[in-house]
């Protein structure tokens, strides 16, 4: 069993270290495997780090340090079935629950679990291999995941059901959801938001990666969702738009007293943060697969330079 590092007084410094390490780990993985969801790591690293080091109230991991193999589909005849929720700690009335919605961000989530001491680095060696739970597209048995959220945008509906049940039981723990902005192109998202408003699920908080990108290019060119802030307020949400790379700005809304409205934090981010070379791929940033050995070597040089800068700063 792995334990979670204690939260330090200067949580921002630790959170930024984790965010920087997440980008490095995902870049290293992408270079070694000739592909990875790199832009998602660039945009979301600070939000994930703030969630795990400051915002969410989680217990230590109760899952194996190295993820076990896939146990088979859930059924009454399969006593070995499990979810990946144990990496977020045991379930308890006073502790929070985390619902991971954009399953293609799974590589980033695994990196966060490693950097926060919840999963062993060796676990990432199982990534996308037959029989592994460390899937490329996270499922309910994957580390850090409690549900299967695909097709895209199903996570928030399940989270609303969990939050309603917790409210009816009188539990003090909250339900946190991480989403991508593309999920607001889906009708099911808005149905869930209506439920959240109707049942006044202020025990629920949603963080959204507003990086403006999707698999076919820029959100604004494929199907624009703006003005998202105003739309969500019209649906009864308590909405904050923040710089998604500012740790204090990310954490501040979660500290406010609850007021009957579900919380939504729109984290406006840069999908090339910390890796300027990635901008040359715009507007197709969704998945990075190298087109030549020379391009791969360029990213390898970037990685080496980032490591050197980090070592020099110590």
Helices and strands as residue ranges (DSSP letters): H 11-33, H 38-50, I 51-55, G 84-88, E 97-100, G 103-105, H 106-115, G 121-126, H 155-169, E 175-180, G 181-185, H 187-198, E 204-210, E 213-214, E 217-218, H 219-222, H 228-234, E 238-243, H 247-255, E 263-268, G 276-281, H 293-312
